[in-house]
Amino acid sequence: MKLLIIIRNDLLMTTEEIAVQVSRASILAYRYTTKEIATKWFNEGQDMIIIKSLNEKQLNQMGKIAFKNDLNVWNHIDYSIPEKCPGTLTCMAIGPDENSIIDKAIIEMRLKKIE
């Protein structure tokens, strides 16, 4: 089991800001997935992969690929980084789900020419 987080690279967030966004997105995914999946992911060590998207358009396209692969997609909209424009979609959590399903979606995302 693993969770995929995609963070927007165009927002030029600091390392600390990225850590906060990833943390919040992972909490969303854990909180709103099924109890069975959440428990399994938690008990297996909460594996996580973090990748970047170029911008919001690419992030949304990656989310569509994940959704097409029957994965849960959780958008994280942040209201706490005023210099980054409050209400901005900063990242997306996908899963958690079985490694093979997440990996398949990542491969498909990388094969598509998303800009």
OpenMM code with the backbone's topology and positions (N, CA, C; nanometers):
from openmm import Vec3, app, unit

residues = "MET LYS LEU LEU ILE ILE ILE ARG ASN ASP LEU LEU MET THR THR GLU GLU ILE ALA VAL GLN VAL SER ARG ALA SER ILE LEU ALA TYR ARG TYR THR THR LYS GLU ILE ALA THR LYS TRP PHE ASN GLU GLY GLN ASP MET ILE ILE ILE LYS SER LEU ASN GLU LYS GLN LEU ASN GLN MET GLY LYS ILE ALA PHE LYS ASN ASP LEU ASN VAL TRP ASN HIS ILE ASP TYR SER ILE PRO GLU LYS CYS PRO GLY THR LEU THR CYS MET ALA ILE GLY PRO ASP GLU ASN SER ILE ILE ASP LYS ALA ILE ILE GLU MET ARG LEU LYS LYS ILE GLU".split()
positions = [
    Vec3(0.0842, -0.1185, 0.0000),
    Vec3(0.0000, 0.0000, 0.0000),
    Vec3(0.0881, 0.1240, 0.0000),
    Vec3(0.0467, 0.2212, -0.0792),
    Vec3(0.1162, 0.3500, -0.0757),
    Vec3(0.0226, 0.4621, -0.1171),
    Vec3(0.0662, 0.5803, -0.0854),
    Vec3(-0.0056, 0.7029, -0.1155),
    Vec3(0.0808, 0.7856, -0.2081),
    Vec3(0.0211, 0.8416, -0.3109),
    Vec3(0.0917, 0.9293, -0.4030),
    Vec3(0.0475, 1.0726, -0.3764),
    Vec3(0.1447, 1.1608, -0.3590),
    Vec3(0.1167, 1.3043, -0.3450),
    Vec3(0.1823, 1.3738, -0.4633),
    Vec3(0.1050, 1.4573, -0.5310),
    Vec3(0.1597, 1.5376, -0.6412),
    Vec3(0.1543, 1.6825, -0.5973),
    Vec3(0.2699, 1.7483, -0.5994),
    Vec3(0.2817, 1.8865, -0.5518),
    Vec3(0.3079, 1.9784, -0.6714),
    Vec3(0.2446, 2.0924, -0.6726),
    Vec3(0.2664, 2.1888, -0.7816),
    Vec3(0.4014, 2.2562, -0.7684),
    Vec3(0.4799, 2.2493, -0.8740),
    Vec3(0.6132, 2.3080, -0.8748),
    Vec3(0.6108, 2.4567, -0.9089),
    Vec3(0.5060, 2.5029, -0.9773),
    Vec3(0.5015, 2.6414, -1.0226),
    Vec3(0.4750, 2.7412, -0.9101),
    Vec3(0.4349, 2.6935, -0.7928),
    Vec3(0.4065, 2.7848, -0.6813),
    Vec3(0.5322, 2.8269, -0.6060),
    Vec3(0.6435, 2.7622, -0.6368),
    Vec3(0.7729, 2.7964, -0.5763),
    Vec3(0.7658, 2.8002, -0.4232),
    Vec3(0.7052, 2.6977, -0.3669),
    Vec3(0.6925, 2.6891, -0.2215),
    Vec3(0.8262, 2.6531, -0.1585),
    Vec3(0.8454, 2.7002, -0.0367),
    Vec3(0.9652, 2.6629, 0.0384),
    Vec3(0.9532, 2.5167, 0.0809),
    Vec3(1.0619, 2.4604, 0.1267),
    Vec3(1.0612, 2.3230, 0.1763),
    Vec3(0.9607, 2.3075, 0.2889),
    Vec3(0.9536, 2.4053, 0.3764),
    Vec3(0.8601, 2.4003, 0.4883),
    Vec3(0.7155, 2.4038, 0.4393),
    Vec3(0.6864, 2.4880, 0.3405),
    Vec3(0.5510, 2.4973, 0.2856),
    Vec3(0.5112, 2.3661, 0.2180),
    Vec3(0.6051, 2.3060, 0.1452),
    Vec3(0.5775, 2.1779, 0.0803),
    Vec3(0.5478, 2.0711, 0.1847),
    Vec3(0.6261, 2.0694, 0.2928),
    Vec3(0.6037, 1.9706, 0.3987),
    Vec3(0.4636, 1.9840, 0.4578),
    Vec3(0.4189, 2.1065, 0.4785),
    Vec3(0.2851, 2.1298, 0.5325),
    Vec3(0.1792, 2.0813, 0.4341),
    Vec3(0.1952, 2.1120, 0.3070),
    Vec3(0.0971, 2.0721, 0.2060),
    Vec3(0.0884, 1.9195, 0.1950),
    Vec3(0.2038, 1.8538, 0.1934),
    Vec3(0.2073, 1.7078, 0.1850),
    Vec3(0.1419, 1.6469, 0.3085),
    Vec3(0.1709, 1.7023, 0.4243),
    Vec3(0.1113, 1.6516, 0.5482),
    Vec3(-0.0398, 1.6636, 0.5448),
    Vec3(-0.0889, 1.7781, 0.5050),
    Vec3(-0.2340, 1.7994, 0.5011),
    Vec3(-0.3014, 1.7085, 0.3986),
    Vec3(-0.2394, 1.6925, 0.2831),
    Vec3(-0.2976, 1.6055, 0.1800),
    Vec3(-0.3011, 1.4602, 0.2268),
    Vec3(-0.1973, 1.4164, 0.2958),
    Vec3(-0.1959, 1.2781, 0.3441),
    Vec3(-0.3025, 1.2564, 0.4513),
    Vec3(-0.3252, 1.3569, 0.5348),
    Vec3(-0.4314, 1.3468, 0.6359),
    Vec3(-0.5680, 1.3369, 0.5678),
    Vec3(-0.5907, 1.4161, 0.4628),
    Vec3(-0.7168, 1.4084, 0.3875),
    Vec3(-0.7387, 1.2681, 0.3332),
    Vec3(-0.6357, 1.2131, 0.2701),
    Vec3(-0.6486, 1.0806, 0.2105),
    Vec3(-0.6764, 0.9752, 0.3171),
    Vec3(-0.6060, 0.9826, 0.4279),
    Vec3(-0.6248, 0.8872, 0.5368),
    Vec3(-0.7648, 0.8999, 0.5969),
    Vec3(-0.8074, 1.0218, 0.6168),
    Vec3(-0.9352, 1.0484, 0.6835),
    Vec3(-1.0563, 1.0068, 0.6004),
    Vec3(-1.0474, 1.0269, 0.4689),
    Vec3(-1.1653, 1.0077, 0.3860),
    Vec3(-1.1660, 0.8795, 0.3029),
    Vec3(-1.0633, 0.7978, 0.3142),
    Vec3(-1.0668, 0.6682, 0.2472),
    Vec3(-1.1422, 0.5698, 0.3357),
    Vec3(-1.1642, 0.4511, 0.2862),
    Vec3(-1.2364, 0.3532, 0.3676),
    Vec3(-1.1530, 0.3135, 0.4890),
    Vec3(-1.2203, 0.2706, 0.5929),
    Vec3(-1.1511, 0.2307, 0.7151),
    Vec3(-1.0564, 0.1141, 0.6874),
    Vec3(-1.0996, 0.0214, 0.6038),
    Vec3(-1.0167, -0.0944, 0.5706),
    Vec3(-0.8862, -0.0531, 0.5025),
    Vec3(-0.8964, 0.0322, 0.4027),
    Vec3(-0.7766, 0.0778, 0.3309),
    Vec3(-0.6882, 0.1616, 0.4228),
    Vec3(-0.7495, 0.2529, 0.4982),
    Vec3(-0.6719, 0.3382, 0.5891),
    Vec3(-0.5944, 0.2541, 0.6905),
    Vec3(-0.6596, 0.1542, 0.7470),
    Vec3(-0.5945, 0.0689, 0.8461),
    Vec3(-0.4805, -0.0104, 0.7836),
    Vec3(-0.5048, -0.0656, 0.6654),
    Vec3(-0.4009, -0.1434, 0.5972),
    Vec3(-0.2805, -0.0562, 0.5648),
    Vec3(-0.3042, 0.0624, 0.5093),
    Vec3(-0.1954, 0.1541, 0.4758),
    Vec3(-0.1194, 0.1939, 0.6018),
    Vec3(-0.1909, 0.2264, 0.7079),
    Vec3(-0.1280, 0.2662, 0.8338),
    Vec3(-0.0426, 0.1521, 0.8896),
    Vec3(-0.0981, 0.0323, 0.8916),
    Vec3(-0.0267, -0.0820, 0.9487),
    Vec3(0.0943, -0.1249, 0.8663),
    Vec3(0.0933, -0.0927, 0.7378),
    Vec3(0.2064, -0.1284, 0.6512),
    Vec3(0.3146, -0.0205, 0.6493),
    Vec3(0.2994, 0.0836, 0.7282),
    Vec3(0.4063, 0.1833, 0.7398),
    Vec3(0.3855, 0.3139, 0.6671),
    Vec3(0.2678, 0.3370, 0.6120),
    Vec3(0.2314, 0.4620, 0.5448),
    Vec3(0.3284, 0.5024, 0.4332),
    Vec3(0.3624, 0.4081, 0.3440),
    Vec3(0.4497, 0.4413, 0.2315),
    Vec3(0.3880, 0.5529, 0.1489),
    Vec3(0.4754, 0.6412, 0.1000),
    Vec3(0.4303, 0.7581, 0.0270),
    Vec3(0.5313, 0.7903, -0.0828),
    Vec3(0.4810, 0.8320, -0.1968),
    Vec3(0.5643, 0.8817, -0.3060),
    Vec3(0.5209, 1.0252, -0.3307),
    Vec3(0.6177, 1.1133, -0.3494),
    Vec3(0.5872, 1.2540, -0.3773),
    Vec3(0.6518, 1.2897, -0.5102),
    Vec3(0.5686, 1.3393, -0.6029),
    Vec3(0.6197, 1.3835, -0.7321),
    Vec3(0.5705, 1.5258, -0.7575),
    Vec3(0.6275, 1.5887, -0.8588),
    Vec3(0.5920, 1.7266, -0.8914),
    Vec3(0.5077, 1.7322, -1.0181),
    Vec3(0.4238, 1.8333, -1.0243),
    Vec3(0.3564, 1.8695, -1.1490),
    Vec3(0.4080, 2.0070, -1.1876),
    Vec3(0.4033, 2.0367, -1.3146),
    Vec3(0.4522, 2.1663, -1.3613),
    Vec3(0.3618, 2.2807, -1.3176),
    Vec3(0.2312, 2.2535, -1.3155),
    Vec3(0.1336, 2.3591, -1.2891),
    Vec3(-0.0016, 2.2962, -1.2547),
    Vec3(-0.1019, 2.3799, -1.2334),
    Vec3(-0.2335, 2.3301, -1.1964),
    Vec3(-0.2967, 2.2471, -1.3077),
    Vec3(-0.2784, 2.2880, -1.4316),
    Vec3(-0.3346, 2.2134, -1.5444),
    Vec3(-0.2799, 2.0711, -1.5473),
    Vec3(-0.1492, 2.0578, -1.5338),
    Vec3(-0.0889, 1.9252, -1.5340),
    Vec3(-0.1346, 1.8441, -1.4125),
    Vec3(-0.1444, 1.9080, -1.2980),
    Vec3(-0.1908, 1.8405, -1.1767),
    Vec3(-0.3314, 1.7831, -1.1992),
    Vec3(-0.4200, 1.8615, -1.2563),
    Vec3(-0.5560, 1.8152, -1.2834),
    Vec3(-0.5585, 1.7009, -1.3847),
    Vec3(-0.4728, 1.7074, -1.4855),
    Vec3(-0.4660, 1.5997, -1.5834),
    Vec3(-0.4157, 1.4707, -1.5184),
    Vec3(-0.3190, 1.4826, -1.4284),
    Vec3(-0.2691, 1.3654, -1.3567),
    Vec3(-0.3792, 1.3069, -1.2676),
    Vec3(-0.4584, 1.3934, -1.2077),
    Vec3(-0.5702, 1.3479, -1.1265),
    Vec3(-0.6727, 1.2720, -1.2092),
    Vec3(-0.6973, 1.3170, -1.3315),
    Vec3(-0.7914, 1.2478, -1.4197),
    Vec3(-0.7414, 1.1074, -1.4541),
    Vec3(-0.6120, 1.0941, -1.4749),
    Vec3(-0.5537, 0.9623, -1.5026),
    Vec3(-0.5724, 0.8715, -1.3815),
    Vec3(-0.5470, 0.9249, -1.2638),
    Vec3(-0.5641, 0.8459, -1.1413),
    Vec3(-0.7096, 0.8035, -1.1252),
    Vec3(-0.8007, 0.8961, -1.1462),
    Vec3(-0.9438, 0.8674, -1.1334),
    Vec3(-0.9861, 0.7595, -1.2340),
    Vec3(-0.9323, 0.7696, -1.3557),
    Vec3(-0.9616, 0.6712, -1.4595),
    Vec3(-0.9135, 0.5315, -1.4174),
    Vec3(-0.8097, 0.5264, -1.3343),
    Vec3(-0.7564, 0.4004, -1.2829),
    Vec3(-0.8248, 0.3583, -1.1526),
    Vec3(-0.9414, 0.4162, -1.1262),
    Vec3(-1.0229, 0.3828, -1.0083),
    Vec3(-0.9541, 0.4124, -0.8759),
    Vec3(-0.8743, 0.5171, -0.8732),
    Vec3(-0.8075, 0.5590, -0.7500),
    Vec3(-0.8830, 0.6761, -0.6885),
    Vec3(-0.8773, 0.6842, -0.5572),
    Vec3(-0.9331, 0.8012, -0.4889),
    Vec3(-0.8401, 0.9190, -0.5105),
    Vec3(-0.8981, 1.0338, -0.5393),
    Vec3(-0.8215, 1.1560, -0.5641),
    Vec3(-0.8712, 1.2629, -0.4680),
    Vec3(-0.7782, 1.3212, -0.3922),
    Vec3(-0.8122, 1.4237, -0.2925),
    Vec3(-0.7355, 1.5509, -0.3255),
    Vec3(-0.8063, 1.6559, -0.3630),
    Vec3(-0.7430, 1.7857, -0.3887),
    Vec3(-0.7220, 1.8589, -0.2575),
    Vec3(-0.6033, 1.9180, -0.2424),
    Vec3(-0.5802, 2.0004, -0.1233),
    Vec3(-0.5714, 2.1461, -0.1672),
    Vec3(-0.6663, 2.2257, -0.1201),
    Vec3(-0.6676, 2.3693, -0.1464),
    Vec3(-0.6229, 2.4377, -0.0197),
    Vec3(-0.5191, 2.5188, -0.0309),
    Vec3(-0.4604, 2.5797, 0.0880),
    Vec3(-0.5101, 2.7224, 0.1079),
    Vec3(-0.5325, 2.7556, 0.2324),
    Vec3(-0.5760, 2.8913, 0.2684),
    Vec3(-0.4770, 2.9597, 0.3620),
    Vec3(-0.3617, 2.8959, 0.3867),
    Vec3(-0.2707, 2.9493, 0.4883),
    Vec3(-0.1421, 3.0092, 0.4323),
    Vec3(-0.1256, 3.0118, 0.3024),
    Vec3(-0.0037, 3.0694, 0.2451),
    Vec3(-0.0437, 3.1959, 0.1696),
    Vec3(-0.0567, 3.3076, 0.2397),
    Vec3(-0.1092, 3.4285, 0.1752),
    Vec3(-0.0286, 3.4747, 0.0550),
    Vec3(0.1023, 3.4585, 0.0592),
    Vec3(0.1839, 3.5045, -0.0527),
    Vec3(0.1677, 3.4167, -0.1770),
    Vec3(0.1045, 3.3001, -0.1604),
    Vec3(0.0824, 3.2101, -0.2733),
    Vec3(-0.0620, 3.2170, -0.3231),
    Vec3(-0.1364, 3.3145, -0.2793),
    Vec3(-0.2751, 3.3342, -0.3201),
    Vec3(-0.3664, 3.2339, -0.2505),
    Vec3(-0.4256, 3.2750, -0.1405),
    Vec3(-0.5133, 3.1858, -0.0642),
    Vec3(-0.6229, 3.1234, -0.1511),
    Vec3(-0.6554, 2.9993, -0.1225),
    Vec3(-0.7553, 2.9284, -0.2004),
    Vec3(-0.6971, 2.8568, -0.3203),
    Vec3(-0.5664, 2.8398, -0.3225),
    Vec3(-0.4971, 2.7783, -0.4343),
    Vec3(-0.4877, 2.6272, -0.4177),
    Vec3(-0.5118, 2.5548, -0.5258),
    Vec3(-0.4885, 2.4108, -0.5284),
    Vec3(-0.3374, 2.3892, -0.5276),
    Vec3(-0.2855, 2.3370, -0.4175),
    Vec3(-0.1403, 2.3224, -0.4030),
    Vec3(-0.0901, 2.1825, -0.4327),
    Vec3(-0.1728, 2.0821, -0.4015),
    Vec3(-0.1300, 1.9448, -0.4234),
    Vec3(-0.2496, 1.8519, -0.4262),
    Vec3(-0.2210, 1.7270, -0.4555),
    Vec3(-0.3239, 1.6265, -0.4684),
    Vec3(-0.2725, 1.4974, -0.4063),
    Vec3(-0.3592, 1.4306, -0.3313),
    Vec3(-0.3274, 1.2989, -0.2775),
    Vec3(-0.4038, 1.1953, -0.3593),
    Vec3(-0.3361, 1.0887, -0.3955),
    Vec3(-0.3979, 0.9811, -0.4726),
    Vec3(-0.3760, 0.8510, -0.3963),
    Vec3(-0.4872, 0.7871, -0.3619),
    Vec3(-0.4798, 0.6651, -0.2822),
    Vec3(-0.5186, 0.6957, -0.1386),
    Vec3(-0.4644, 0.6193, -0.0443),
    Vec3(-0.3703, 0.5087, -0.0637),
    Vec3(-0.4386, 0.3895, -0.1298),
    Vec3(-0.3540, 0.3085, -0.1946),
    Vec3(-0.4035, 0.1889, -0.2603),
    Vec3(-0.2861, 0.0934, -0.2778),
    Vec3(-0.3163, -0.0206, -0.3381),
    Vec3(-0.2137, -0.1219, -0.3603),
    Vec3(-0.1009, -0.0639, -0.4457),
    Vec3(0.0215, -0.1059, -0.4173),
    Vec3(0.1393, -0.0557, -0.4887),
    Vec3(0.1244, -0.0685, -0.6398),
    Vec3(0.0783, -0.1822, -0.6869),
    Vec3(0.0685, -0.2060, -0.8314),
    Vec3(-0.0283, -0.1093, -0.8987),
    Vec3(-0.1352, -0.0733, -0.8306),
    Vec3(-0.2342, 0.0179, -0.8887),
    Vec3(-0.1786, 0.1607, -0.8940),
    Vec3(-0.1133, 0.2028, -0.7864),
    Vec3(-0.0495, 0.3358, -0.7842),
    Vec3(0.0609, 0.3417, -0.8899),
    Vec3(0.1442, 0.2376, -0.8956),
    Vec3(0.2545, 0.2346, -0.9924),
    Vec3(0.2030, 0.2413, -1.1360),
    Vec3(0.0944, 0.1707, -1.1648),
    Vec3(0.0358, 0.1735, -1.2989),
    Vec3(-0.0071, 0.3151, -1.3360),
    Vec3(-0.0691, 0.3844, -1.2425),
    Vec3(-0.1130, 0.5220, -1.2683),
    Vec3(0.0075, 0.6147, -1.2896),
    Vec3(0.1124, 0.5974, -1.2093),
    Vec3(0.2330, 0.6811, -1.2250),
    Vec3(0.2955, 0.6586, -1.3620),
    Vec3(0.3045, 0.5332, -1.4039),
    Vec3(0.3620, 0.5030, -1.5355),
    Vec3(0.2794, 0.5687, -1.6451),
    Vec3(0.1481, 0.5592, -1.6348),
    Vec3(0.0611, 0.6210, -1.7354),
    Vec3(0.0790, 0.7729, -1.7370),
    Vec3(0.0937, 0.8337, -1.6173),
    Vec3(0.1152, 0.9786, -1.6098),
    Vec3(0.2445, 1.0182, -1.6792),
    Vec3(0.3480, 0.9384, -1.6615),
    Vec3(0.4790, 0.9699, -1.7206),
    Vec3(0.4820, 0.9450, -1.8700),
    Vec3(0.4028, 0.8492, -1.9185),
    Vec3(0.4009, 0.8191, -2.0606),
    Vec3(0.3237, 0.9235, -2.1407),
    Vec3(0.2230, 0.9828, -2.0797),
    Vec3(0.1445, 1.0856, -2.1495),
    Vec3(0.2237, 1.2149, -2.1533),
    Vec3(0.2122, 1.2828, -2.2609),
    Vec3(0.2789, 1.4129, -2.2759),
    Vec3(0.1874, 1.5203, -2.2182),
    Vec3(0.1908, 1.5348, -2.0860),
    Vec3(0.1061, 1.6320, -2.0180),
    Vec3(0.1845, 1.7605, -1.9996),
    Vec3(0.1247, 1.8708, -2.0403),
    Vec3(0.1925, 2.0008, -2.0239),
    Vec3(0.1040, 2.0997, -1.9556),
] * unit.nanometer
topology = app.Topology()
chain = topology.addChain("A")
for resn in residues:
    res = topology.addResidue(resn, chain)
    for name in ("N", "CA", "C"):
        topology.addAtom(name, app.Element.getBySymbol(name[0]), res)
